[in-house]
């Protein structure tokens, strides 16, 4: 898929949100003023209590400028500017405190994206703790650091997408020293959603959750919970012989139920996956070993954050993994791959996709990229149609 929405790592940097004036963002003239406010956290700050977050969002929602795109544990707001779009995400934990916030600007202009990114680096550099920098090079287009306060993780990125858009993003989030602990009642409710046996990519029982243990290790606490009815993520602290160990857990139950541990291993609720669609025998949730056994070593491998892409040039398709499982399959025009169930491919018309999958709205998309659900938590993405189509898991 690789659209600006699907890869939203989230961010925060723009505009004086104290008074929320009607404002046409101009990267050439206002970039320094725009990023100064959120980067110094004069109004938004980590572990901000729920009542102050609500007051802040009330101003946002009544500014006649920002549009609400999503309201739940992950609150998303957007507004248009003359070059594209701006998006603000705010994440709360299970106790209503602010644990992360993110801001991104989307533009078609490479010059403005580069200018914005460079200015961000200039503003951030004095605040960074170089000793703990994970990616100390500010010129590579992505960086993630711990600030000198020892309590804050900050990341910035600049990325170009196949639809022609550039995004520039800044994120701030709590690190372990400022974890917000979930109260015991909410811990019980959360664990009830995931208690049971989970299976690895080989179909083996490999991850066991009870009311107070994971794989036999006692659960000492759950921190930085953000989530809703069908999706959540949190940090789970497990007791060890020498103390404790923290693990980042993501859970989704929207048709295809799975858990991702430390952005590395995906476990599924069902032992056997029954794909609603596949491409050349490859389906969502399939393991890396099975893909390599079927197609061999890829012609090229790339990585973006926790996602790994395998490119098969001869067949003209790409497989994306989160951890050790397939989460996206992209087939390109001119290749020899088609969807196994429908037989459709990049040369098929939108009318054919509408008829086969009953994709509401696809005939009126006007060239805009959209995801269309086909069942079981799986989507078809037409961001790059007719050059490419992606079968994907909504993460």
C-alpha positions as CSV (number, residue, x, y, z in Angstrom):
1,X,0.0,0.0,0.0
2,X,2.6,2.6,1.1
3,X,0.2,5.5,1.3
4,X,0.8,8.4,3.7
5,X,-2.1,7.3,5.9
6,X,-0.9,3.6,6.2
7,X,2.5,4.5,7.3
8,X,1.6,7.2,9.7
9,X,4.1,7.0,12.5
10,X,2.5,10.3,13.7
11,X,4.0,13.6,14.6
12,X,3.9,17.0,16.0
13,X,5.3,20.4,14.9
14,X,3.4,23.1,13.3
15,X,1.3,26.1,13.8
16,X,0.6,28.1,16.9
17,X,-2.3,26.1,18.3
18,X,-2.9,28.3,21.3
19,X,-5.2,30.6,19.4
20,X,-5.8,28.4,16.4
21,X,-6.1,31.2,13.9
22,X,-7.4,30.7,10.3
23,X,-4.0,30.0,8.8
24,X,-2.6,29.1,5.4
25,X,0.6,27.3,6.1
26,X,3.5,28.5,3.9
27,X,6.6,26.4,4.3
28,X,8.8,29.0,2.7
29,X,7.9,31.8,5.1
30,X,6.6,30.2,8.3
31,X,8.4,27.0,8.8
32,X,10.5,28.1,11.8
33,X,7.5,29.7,13.6
34,X,5.4,26.7,12.7
35,X,7.6,24.0,14.2
36,X,8.8,26.0,17.2
37,X,5.7,25.6,19.2
38,X,5.0,21.9,19.4
39,X,8.7,21.0,19.5
40,X,9.1,23.0,22.6
41,X,5.9,21.6,24.0
42,X,4.4,24.9,25.2
43,X,0.9,23.4,25.1
44,X,1.1,19.7,24.2
45,X,3.3,17.7,26.6
46,X,3.7,14.0,27.4
47,X,1.6,12.7,30.3
48,X,-0.7,15.6,29.8
49,X,-3.9,14.8,31.8
50,X,-7.2,13.9,30.2
51,X,-9.0,17.2,31.1
52,X,-6.3,19.3,29.5
53,X,-6.2,17.1,26.4
54,X,-9.9,17.5,26.0
55,X,-9.7,21.3,26.4
56,X,-7.0,21.4,23.7
57,X,-9.0,19.2,21.4
58,X,-12.1,21.3,21.9
59,X,-10.3,24.3,20.6
60,X,-9.0,22.2,17.6
61,X,-12.5,20.9,16.8
62,X,-14.0,24.4,17.0
63,X,-11.4,26.2,14.9
64,X,-13.3,25.8,11.6
65,X,-10.0,24.8,10.2
66,X,-9.2,21.3,11.4
67,X,-11.3,18.3,10.3
68,X,-11.8,15.3,12.6
69,X,-10.7,12.1,10.8
70,X,-10.7,9.6,13.7
71,X,-11.7,9.9,17.3
72,X,-10.8,7.0,19.7
73,X,-7.6,6.2,21.5
74,X,-5.8,7.5,18.4
75,X,-7.3,11.0,17.7
76,X,-6.5,12.2,14.1
77,X,-7.2,15.7,12.8
78,X,-6.3,17.1,9.4
79,X,-6.5,20.3,7.5
80,X,-5.6,21.4,3.9
81,X,-2.9,23.8,3.0
82,X,-1.9,25.2,-0.3
83,X,0.6,22.5,-0.9
84,X,-1.3,19.5,0.4
85,X,-2.3,18.4,3.8
86,X,-1.4,18.5,7.5
87,X,-2.2,15.7,10.0
88,X,-2.1,15.7,13.8
89,X,-2.3,12.5,15.8
90,X,-2.7,12.4,19.6
91,X,-2.4,9.1,21.5
92,X,-3.7,8.6,25.1
93,X,-3.0,5.7,27.4
94,X,-5.7,3.7,29.3
95,X,-5.7,6.4,32.0
96,X,-6.4,9.2,29.6
97,X,-2.8,10.7,29.7
98,X,-1.0,11.8,26.6
99,X,1.8,9.3,25.7
100,X,2.6,10.3,22.2
101,X,1.8,13.0,19.6
102,X,2.7,13.3,16.0
103,X,2.5,15.8,13.3
104,X,3.1,15.5,9.6
105,X,2.9,17.7,6.5
106,X,2.2,16.2,3.1
107,X,3.3,18.0,-0.1
108,X,4.0,17.4,-3.7
109,X,7.0,19.6,-3.6
110,X,10.4,17.9,-2.9
111,X,12.0,21.3,-2.3
112,X,9.5,22.2,0.4
113,X,9.7,18.8,2.0
114,X,13.5,19.1,2.1
115,X,13.4,22.6,3.5
116,X,10.9,21.5,6.2
117,X,13.0,18.5,7.2
118,X,16.2,20.5,7.4
119,X,14.6,23.1,9.6
120,X,13.3,20.4,11.9
121,X,16.8,19.0,12.2
122,X,18.1,22.5,13.1
123,X,15.5,23.0,15.8
124,X,15.9,19.5,17.3
125,X,19.7,19.2,17.2
126,X,20.4,21.2,20.5
127,X,17.8,19.1,22.3
128,X,19.3,15.7,21.4
129,X,21.3,13.5,23.7
130,X,24.0,12.3,21.2
131,X,25.2,9.6,23.5
132,X,21.9,7.7,23.3
133,X,21.1,8.5,19.6
134,X,19.8,5.5,17.7
135,X,20.3,7.2,14.4
136,X,22.8,10.1,14.8
137,X,22.9,11.1,11.2
138,X,20.4,13.9,10.6
139,X,20.8,13.8,6.8
140,X,19.5,10.3,6.0
141,X,15.8,11.2,6.1
142,X,14.9,9.3,9.3
143,X,16.2,9.7,12.9
144,X,15.1,8.5,16.3
145,X,16.7,9.9,19.5
146,X,16.3,10.2,23.3
147,X,16.3,13.9,24.4
148,X,18.6,15.3,27.0
149,X,15.7,15.2,29.5
150,X,16.0,11.4,29.5
151,X,12.2,11.1,29.4
152,X,11.3,11.7,25.8
153,X,11.7,9.8,22.6
154,X,11.6,11.9,19.4
155,X,11.7,10.9,15.8
156,X,11.6,12.8,12.5
157,X,11.3,11.4,9.0
158,X,11.0,12.5,5.4
159,X,9.7,10.1,2.9
160,X,8.6,10.0,-0.8
161,X,5.6,7.8,-1.9
162,X,4.7,6.3,-5.2
163,X,1.6,8.6,-5.5
164,X,4.0,11.6,-5.7
165,X,3.5,12.9,-2.2
166,X,6.3,13.7,0.2
167,X,5.7,13.6,3.9
168,X,7.7,15.2,6.7
169,X,6.9,14.0,10.2
170,X,7.8,14.6,13.8
171,X,6.8,12.4,16.8
172,X,7.3,12.6,20.5
173,X,6.6,9.7,22.9
174,X,7.2,8.6,26.4
175,X,10.1,6.2,27.1
176,X,10.4,3.7,30.0
177,X,11.2,6.3,32.6
178,X,7.8,7.9,32.1
179,X,5.6,4.9,31.5
180,X,2.0,5.4,32.5
181,X,0.8,2.3,34.3
182,X,-2.7,0.9,33.6
183,X,-4.8,0.3,36.7
184,X,-5.6,-3.2,37.7
185,X,-9.3,-3.1,36.6
186,X,-8.3,-2.1,33.1
187,X,-5.5,-4.6,33.0
188,X,-8.0,-7.4,33.7
189,X,-10.3,-6.2,30.9
190,X,-7.4,-5.9,28.4
191,X,-6.1,-9.4,29.2
192,X,-9.5,-10.9,28.8
193,X,-9.3,-9.9,25.1
194,X,-6.1,-11.9,24.5
195,X,-6.1,-14.8,26.9
196,X,-5.5,-18.1,25.2
197,X,-3.1,-19.9,22.9
198,X,-1.5,-18.1,19.9
199,X,0.2,-19.7,16.9
200,X,3.4,-18.9,15.0
201,X,4.0,-18.8,11.2
202,X,4.5,-22.5,11.2
203,X,1.2,-23.2,12.8
204,X,2.8,-24.2,16.1
205,X,1.4,-23.2,19.5
206,X,4.0,-20.7,20.7
207,X,2.5,-17.9,22.7
208,X,0.5,-18.5,25.8
209,X,-1.4,-15.9,27.7
210,X,-3.3,-16.4,31.0
211,X,-4.9,-13.9,33.4
212,X,-1.5,-13.2,35.0
213,X,1.3,-14.7,32.9
214,X,2.7,-14.7,29.4
215,X,4.6,-17.9,28.5
216,X,4.8,-18.6,32.2
217,X,6.4,-15.3,33.2
218,X,4.3,-13.2,35.7
219,X,2.8,-10.0,34.3
220,X,4.0,-7.2,36.6
221,X,2.2,-4.3,34.8
222,X,0.9,-2.9,31.6
223,X,2.0,0.5,30.5
224,X,1.3,3.2,27.8
225,X,-1.9,1.4,26.7
226,X,-3.6,3.0,23.7
227,X,-6.5,1.3,22.0
228,X,-10.2,0.7,21.3
229,X,-12.6,-2.1,20.7
230,X,-10.7,-3.9,17.9
231,X,-7.1,-2.7,18.3
232,X,-4.7,-1.7,21.0
233,X,-1.0,-1.5,21.7
234,X,0.9,-1.4,25.0
235,X,4.1,-2.3,26.9
236,X,3.8,-5.4,29.0
237,X,6.3,-5.9,31.8
238,X,7.2,-9.5,32.6
239,X,9.0,-10.7,35.7
240,X,12.4,-12.4,35.2
241,X,14.9,-14.2,37.5
242,X,16.9,-11.0,37.6
243,X,14.2,-8.4,37.6
244,X,11.9,-7.6,34.6
245,X,11.7,-7.3,30.9
246,X,9.4,-5.1,28.8
247,X,7.8,-6.1,25.6
248,X,5.8,-4.0,23.1
249,X,2.6,-5.7,22.2
250,X,0.2,-4.9,19.4
251,X,-3.2,-6.6,19.1
252,X,-5.9,-6.4,16.3
253,X,-9.1,-8.4,16.1
254,X,-10.7,-6.7,13.1
255,X,-11.5,-9.9,11.1
256,X,-7.9,-11.2,11.1
257,X,-6.9,-11.5,14.8
258,X,-3.2,-11.4,15.6
259,X,-0.6,-10.2,18.1
260,X,2.8,-8.7,17.1
261,X,5.5,-8.8,19.8
262,X,8.3,-6.3,19.8
263,X,7.6,-5.5,16.1
264,X,9.3,-8.8,15.2
265,X,7.0,-11.8,15.6
266,X,3.4,-12.1,14.7
267,X,1.1,-14.7,16.3
268,X,-2.4,-15.5,15.1
269,X,-5.4,-16.6,17.1
270,X,-6.2,-19.4,14.5
271,X,-3.8,-22.2,13.9
272,X,-4.7,-22.4,10.2
273,X,-5.3,-19.3,8.0
274,X,-8.1,-19.4,5.5
275,X,-7.2,-16.6,3.1
276,X,-10.0,-14.7,1.4
277,X,-7.6,-13.8,-1.4
278,X,-4.0,-14.5,-2.4
279,X,-1.5,-13.7,-5.1
280,X,0.4,-16.5,-6.7
281,X,-0.2,-18.7,-3.7
282,X,1.0,-16.0,-1.2
283,X,-1.6,-14.8,1.3
284,X,-1.8,-12.4,4.3
285,X,-0.3,-14.0,7.4
286,X,1.9,-16.5,5.4
287,X,5.4,-17.0,7.0
288,X,8.7,-15.9,5.5
289,X,10.0,-19.5,5.2
290,X,6.9,-20.5,3.2
291,X,7.3,-17.5,0.8
292,X,11.0,-18.3,0.2
293,X,10.2,-22.0,-0.3
294,X,7.7,-21.1,-3.0
295,X,9.6,-18.3,-4.8
296,X,13.2,-18.6,-3.7
297,X,15.5,-15.7,-2.6
298,X,14.1,-12.3,-3.7
299,X,15.9,-10.2,-6.3
300,X,16.0,-7.3,-3.9
301,X,15.3,-6.7,-0.2
302,X,14.5,-3.3,1.4
303,X,13.4,-2.2,4.8
304,X,11.2,0.7,6.2
305,X,11.1,0.8,10.0
306,X,9.8,-2.6,11.2
307,X,8.6,-3.6,7.7
308,X,10.7,-5.7,5.3
309,X,10.0,-5.8,1.5
310,X,11.0,-8.7,-0.8
311,X,11.0,-7.8,-4.5
312,X,10.6,-10.4,-7.1
313,X,11.6,-8.7,-10.4
314,X,10.9,-11.4,-12.9
315,X,7.3,-11.9,-11.7
316,X,6.9,-8.1,-10.9
317,X,5.5,-8.3,-7.4
318,X,6.6,-7.3,-3.9
319,X,5.9,-9.0,-0.6
320,X,5.9,-6.9,2.7
321,X,6.5,-8.5,6.1
322,X,6.0,-7.3,9.6
323,X,8.2,-9.5,11.6
324,X,8.0,-12.9,10.1
325,X,4.6,-12.7,8.4
326,X,3.2,-11.3,5.1
327,X,1.2,-8.2,5.6
328,X,1.1,-6.9,2.0
329,X,1.4,-8.3,-1.5
330,X,1.8,-5.8,-4.3
331,X,1.6,-6.9,-8.0
332,X,2.7,-4.6,-10.8
333,X,1.4,-4.0,-14.3
334,X,3.2,-6.2,-16.8
335,X,3.9,-9.0,-14.4
336,X,2.5,-12.5,-14.5
337,X,0.7,-12.5,-11.2
338,X,-3.1,-12.3,-10.6
339,X,-5.4,-12.7,-7.7
340,X,-5.9,-16.4,-7.2
341,X,-9.6,-16.2,-6.3
342,X,-10.9,-13.6,-8.9
343,X,-8.2,-13.9,-11.6
344,X,-8.0,-10.1,-11.8
345,X,-4.8,-8.1,-12.1
346,X,-3.6,-4.6,-12.9
347,X,-5.0,-4.8,-16.4
348,X,-8.5,-5.5,-15.1
349,X,-11.0,-2.6,-15.0
350,X,-12.5,-1.0,-11.9
351,X,-15.8,-2.3,-13.1
352,X,-14.5,-5.8,-12.9
353,X,-13.2,-5.2,-9.4
354,X,-16.6,-3.7,-8.4
355,X,-18.4,-6.7,-9.8
356,X,-16.1,-9.4,-8.3
357,X,-15.6,-7.9,-4.8
358,X,-18.6,-5.5,-4.4
359,X,-16.3,-2.6,-3.7
360,X,-18.6,0.2,-2.7
361,X,-17.4,3.6,-4.1
362,X,-14.6,2.3,-6.3
363,X,-16.2,3.6,-9.5
364,X,-16.3,7.1,-8.1
365,X,-12.8,7.3,-6.7
366,X,-11.6,10.0,-9.2
367,X,-8.1,8.7,-9.2
368,X,-7.7,9.0,-5.4
369,X,-6.1,6.1,-3.5
370,X,-8.4,4.1,-1.3
371,X,-8.6,0.9,0.6
372,X,-11.5,-1.4,0.0
373,X,-12.4,-4.2,2.5
374,X,-12.9,-7.7,1.0
375,X,-13.5,-9.6,4.2
376,X,-11.5,-11.1,7.1
377,X,-9.7,-7.8,7.9
378,X,-8.1,-7.8,4.4
379,X,-8.2,-4.9,2.0
380,X,-7.4,-4.1,-1.6
381,X,-5.5,-0.8,-2.1
382,X,-5.6,1.1,-5.4
383,X,-3.2,4.0,-4.5
384,X,-1.0,3.1,-7.5
385,X,-3.7,1.7,-9.9
386,X,-3.3,0.8,-12.8
387,X,0.5,0.6,-12.2
388,X,0.1,-1.6,-9.1
389,X,-2.6,-3.1,-6.8
390,X,-1.9,-4.2,-3.2
391,X,-3.6,-6.9,-1.1
392,X,-3.0,-5.9,2.5
393,X,-3.7,-6.3,6.2
394,X,-5.0,-3.2,7.8
395,X,-2.4,-2.5,10.6
